C-alpha cells in the first residue's frame, strides 16, 4: 500500500452537479487540507477535521461564485474493498464521497 489516497466526490448544489477527484497524500489528509479538481477545471478546497470527521468544502458554482458547505460528522460506510463511502443529503445539496487508499 502507498501513502496516497484517491478521493472522488460528486457534489450537487442547487441542482448543479460536478465531480471532483484527486490523489492526496497521507500527510495532507492528516493535516486536514487538500484540493480536488473537477472535469470542468474547477477546484474544491477541502478542510477535514481528522478527529471529528467534519468536512468543510469551498468550491465555485456554475456562475463562478464561491460556495462553502459544512458536513458535520458525516456517517460513512467502510466498503468490502476498504474504501470509505459518504452519502450526505442536505436538502438541495447532495455529496457523495469515496476515499480509497492506493
C-alpha positions as CSV (number, residue, x, y, z in Angstrom):
1,X,0.0,0.0,0.0
2,X,1.1,3.5,-0.7
3,X,0.7,6.7,1.3
4,X,-1.7,8.1,-1.3
5,X,-5.5,8.3,-1.2
6,X,-7.7,8.6,-4.2
7,X,-10.7,10.8,-3.3
8,X,-13.7,11.3,-5.6
9,X,-16.6,13.5,-4.7
10,X,-19.8,14.2,-6.6
11,X,-21.2,17.5,-5.3
12,X,-24.7,18.7,-6.3
13,X,-25.5,22.2,-5.1
14,X,-28.9,23.8,-6.1
15,X,-29.3,21.1,-8.8
16,X,-25.9,21.7,-10.4
17,X,-23.5,18.7,-10.1
18,X,-19.8,18.4,-10.6
19,X,-17.4,15.6,-9.9
20,X,-14.1,16.4,-8.1
21,X,-11.2,14.0,-7.8
22,X,-7.6,13.8,-6.9
23,X,-4.8,11.9,-5.3
24,X,-4.0,13.1,-1.9
25,X,-1.0,12.2,0.3
26,X,-1.4,10.7,3.8
27,X,0.3,13.8,5.3
28,X,-2.2,16.2,3.6
29,X,-5.2,14.1,4.9
30,X,-3.7,14.2,8.4
31,X,-3.0,17.9,8.1
32,X,-6.7,18.3,7.1
33,X,-6.4,20.5,4.0
34,X,-6.2,19.5,0.3
35,X,-7.7,20.3,-3.0
36,X,-9.6,18.3,-5.6
37,X,-10.1,19.2,-9.3
38,X,-13.2,18.7,-11.5
39,X,-13.5,17.7,-15.1
40,X,-14.7,21.2,-15.8
41,X,-11.4,22.6,-14.4
42,X,-12.9,23.8,-11.1
43,X,-11.1,23.3,-7.8
44,X,-12.6,22.4,-4.5
45,X,-10.7,23.1,-1.3
46,X,-11.4,20.6,1.4
47,X,-10.7,21.0,5.1
48,X,-11.1,17.8,7.1
49,X,-11.0,17.5,10.9
50,X,-9.5,14.1,11.3
51,X,-10.8,13.7,14.9
52,X,-14.5,14.6,14.3
53,X,-14.5,13.8,10.6
54,X,-16.2,17.2,10.0
55,X,-15.7,18.4,6.4
56,X,-15.7,22.0,5.1
57,X,-15.8,22.3,1.3
58,X,-15.2,25.5,-0.7
59,X,-15.9,25.5,-4.5
60,X,-17.0,27.7,-7.3
61,X,-20.6,27.3,-8.6
62,X,-21.5,27.4,-12.4
63,X,-21.5,31.2,-12.3
64,X,-18.1,31.4,-10.7
65,X,-19.4,32.4,-7.2
66,X,-17.7,30.8,-4.2
67,X,-19.8,28.3,-2.3
68,X,-19.0,26.8,1.0
69,X,-20.7,23.9,2.8
70,X,-20.1,22.2,6.1
71,X,-20.7,18.5,6.6
72,X,-20.7,17.9,10.3
73,X,-19.7,14.4,11.4
74,X,-21.0,12.7,8.3
75,X,-21.7,9.0,8.7
76,X,-19.5,6.8,6.5
77,X,-19.6,3.2,5.4
78,X,-16.4,1.1,5.0
79,X,-16.8,-1.0,1.8
80,X,-15.5,-4.5,1.3
81,X,-12.5,-3.1,-0.7
82,X,-11.6,-0.9,2.4
83,X,-12.7,2.3,0.9
84,X,-14.8,4.9,2.8
85,X,-18.1,5.9,1.4
86,X,-20.1,9.0,2.5
87,X,-23.5,10.0,1.1
88,X,-24.9,13.2,2.6
89,X,-28.2,14.9,1.6
90,X,-28.7,18.5,2.8
91,X,-32.0,19.4,1.1
92,X,-31.0,20.9,-2.3
93,X,-27.3,19.8,-1.8
94,X,-26.0,16.3,-2.0
95,X,-22.5,15.0,-1.5
96,X,-21.2,11.5,-2.4
97,X,-17.6,10.9,-1.4
98,X,-15.4,7.9,-1.9
99,X,-12.0,7.6,-0.3
100,X,-9.6,4.8,-1.4
101,X,-6.1,4.1,-0.3
102,X,-3.9,3.4,-3.3
